[in-house]
Amino acid sequence: MILNASSSAAERIKLGLENFGIYAVCKRAMDMLTNLAALEAGKLHVRVNSIKSGAVATASAIGMFGGKDSYEQVMPTFQLGGVAPQSPDELAQFVLFLADNCTGRFFNGSNLLVDGGYSVM
């Protein structure tokens, strides 16, 4: 299986994300590349998908804002229901689900939103 890293920013640009235009375009291109690669690699029994995550609270992301307190003040609560940005471990659990040949075997050419509902807000 090949798993590409996309982003929920590829869905649409929202207020407050105007400076992410080039980023969003590149992630949208990754989605198309995922679809094309799935068509070609599927003949070889290789699945190709992408995960379109929302905000992930990594040490690097927190560090860009000068610490956890600053990060939490600057980053809006993206997920529906007031859930904080997902942890790397939560995203990793979904990756394991997709990588498993039983649970993820029918996912191919999918650009999967794993953003807690951010893209529908």
N, C-alpha and C positions, 0 to 999 in steps of 0.2 A: 504494500500500500504506500502511496505517496500522499502526504498531507501538507498542503500549502497554508501559509499564514496570511489570511486576508483581514478584513476589519469591517465592523458595522458602519464605519464612516463611508464605505463604498455604496451604501444604500441611498444616502442623500446627505447633503450638507445642511446643517441646522444652524440656527442662530448661535453665535459663540464659537463656531468651528470654521469661520471664514478662512482662516489661515491654513486650513488643512486641505485646500483644493487639490494641490498636486499629489498629496498623500492619498486622497480619496480616489483620484483618477488612476494612480498606480495600483491600488488595491482592486479597483474594478477590472483593470487589465489582468490582474492575477486570477480573478474569478473566471474570465474568458479563457485564460490559459489552462485553468483547471478543467473546464469543460472540454476543450480541444484535446488535452492530454488524456482525459478519460476515454474519449472516442478511440484514440490510437492505442493506448496501453491496455484497454479492455480486451482487445484481441489477444493479448498476451496474459490475460487473467490477472492484470495489475489494476487495482482500484486507485483512483485519483480523486481526492476531495479537498475542500478548503474549509477552514474554520474562520468565521467572521465574528471575532470576539469584540466585546465592548471594552470598557476600562478594566485593566488588570492591575491590581495593587502589587507591583513588583518593587524590589529595592531600588532599581534604577528609576522607575517612574516616581517613586516617593522622593528619591534624591534630587530629581530635577526641580522639585518644588521646595527644597531646603528642609525636608523632614516631614514626619507623619502629620503633625498638626497643620502645617502649611498645606500639605497635599489635600487633607480632608476639607480645608476651608476653600481651596481653589477648585477642586474637582466636584462637580455637582453629583448628586446621587442619580446615577444613570438608570438603575433598574426600577421597574415598576414595584410598587409596594414599599419603597424606601430602603431597599437592600443596598448595602455599600458595594463598591466595585468588587468584582470577584477576585478570589485569591488565585495564585498560580496553581495551587493544589486542586482547586475546583475545576479549573480548565483542564488540568492533567487527567482528571477522572473521565472527562468527556473524550479526550484523546484516546485513552485506553479502551473506552466503549467502542469507538470507531475502528481502532486497530484490531480488535478481536474478530476472528474469522466467523464467529457465531453471531454476535450482536451487530457487527458492522458490515456483514457481507453483502447486504443489498444497497449500501451506500456507494454510489459511483457517479462521479460527475456532479456531486452536490456541493453547493456553497452554503454551508450550514451556519445560521445565525445562533450564536451562543452569547447573547448580550443582555440577558435578563429583561428583555422587552424594550430596551432603549430605542431600537429602530422603529418602534411603532408609536413612540411618544412624539 
